[in-house]
Amino acid sequence: MREYMRDIARAVAFLSRIPVSPSFFAGYDGKLGPVSRAFPLAGLLIAAPGAAAFGLLLALHADPLMAALLALTVQTVSTGALHEDGLSDTADGLGGGKDRERALAIMKDSRIGTYGAAALILSFGLRAAAMAAIARHAAPIDATIAMLAVAVLSRGAMVWHWHVLPSAKPDGVAASAGQPDGDAMQVALITTLVLVTLLIWSSLGISSLISSLLVAALATFFVNRHVRQRLSGHTGDTIGATQQICEIASLCTLAMCV
């Protein structure tokens, strides 16, 4: 349990810009594969500031769309736009690359292209619209819980994507960080299922829970299949893109269920 708590702190440090004490990294080898088991719970902690801002603004009777955009602003500052960067790079690579080598080269380029810009606009727009729709039909506390649940669910999807696909680039960042083994993936997925069930069932009901889990699983499955076909494996960018796609799909599903 002590090591798991340390992994949560390490996961928060990797997935966000939230300060973490250096003591958690004493004797740490830098491998993220084992740490990934804590990604879902770390996602809950990372999303807490944005969710708190969302709930507070709604309680103060702020316009739901404005509250959603401000909450996403807080969340983006907390994460340093880590996953959004992965989404934009993946969109540019898969959209502009005619073959695997060209797609990987485009993804490595730090400049953003048309596909990447469009992906970011759609990501923020769809998430804000879905969050606002949830807020219009649910109590502020339930809308806040929905944001937390989706953060957990999307981080679990990252671990699944990272585990089932081989590394597309042996010399890439994702490869050097290590890949989650079966035990890490199982812990991550079980943690995701337990937390999401507790959060969504208690706030939005069983139908919302089943629908969000099903849609998130389908979205991750199709992302995995498409990335395997185009790149023959994952990269750090596709891991981040998986999180974003799963978050968008889950929020839109909950918005249609409330």
Secondary structure, DSSP 8 states (H G I E B T S, - for coil): -HHHHHHHHHHHHHHS-----GGGGTT-----TGGGGGHHHHHHHHHHHHHHHHHHHHHTT--HHHHHHHHHHHHHHHHTTHHHHHHHHHHHHHHH-SSHHHHHHHHH--S--HHHHHHHHHHHHHHHHHHHHHHHHS-HHHHHHHHHHHHHHHHHHHHHHHHHS-BS-TTSHHHHT----HHHHHHHHHHHHHHHHHHHHHHT-HHHHHHHHHHHHHHHHHHHHHHHHHHSSB-HHHHHHHHHHHHHHHHHHHHHH-
